[in-house]
Amino acid sequence: MAESACQEIDTIIRKSGDWRGRTLSRLRGIVLGAGASVVEEVKWKKPSRPEGVPVWSLGGIVCIGEMLKNAVRLTFSKGAQLNDPEKLFNARLDSSSVRAIDFREGEKIPDAALKALVLGWDGDPAAGDELVVVTHRPLPEAWLADHPDAPFHTAGSVEAGIALAKKLAGDGLVCVTAGDLGGQAFSAGLVDEIAMDVAPVVLGEGVRFFGSHADTVLLNDPDQVVQGDRVLHLHYTVQR
């Protein structure tokens, strides 16, 4: 019988056998304690990390937990758009979207401030007016009851999700995240333009920009090239 996400995360924590496991366990409790609607799961299993990564969501991914060599890291996928009055973010500060907190051995964990970050979305998408989540599970009923007007929607496939997003957007733009989801949309021929930000940050294996997409798709020469402070912004259109 396959383990539940809760059991898988228990195993990840138990295998560390040191302060990092205890710290991740404490952080997990704080994140889950932020609200009954917080959902935990395990994502991104691969040969180099077969156990995957703990992920906590609240109508969309809020943060992921990782045990590094000398720290335990909580990475907030839309942290750059969150209010952080207590200045908890101390890593990934150069990213245009992501922010992270590295907790080192013996450091005090600010429970209340961390819970406030977890709940920072408060029913509002971190980007855009509407958010479509591709998932096979409905949004938690308790969360929907707390946020009846939240502009979150679900779809069972990438194709259905983009069709719904186009309907919601009307004449506006539909933006698709990179990684596996963006790669699936790319493979299905549903992507017309690509915006890419190149920054001098080494992320190790990281996540492929187009996920598992393996076919050849030609892009036109970049029609926008903007040099920023330690970042290069590129924009391409897809050849048809």
Secondary structure, 3 states (H helix, E strand, C coil): CCCCHHHHHHHHHHHHCCHHHHHHHHHHHHHHHCCCCCEEEEECCECCECCCEEEEECCCEEEEEEECCCCEEEEECCHHHCCCCCCCCCECCCCCCCEEEEECCCCCCCHHHHHHHHCCCCCCCCCCCCEEEECCCCCCHHHHHHCCCCCEEEECCHHHHHHHHHHHHCCCCCCCCCCHHHHHHHHCCCCCEEEEEECCCCCCCCCCCCCCCCCCCCECCCCEEEECCCCEEEEEEECC
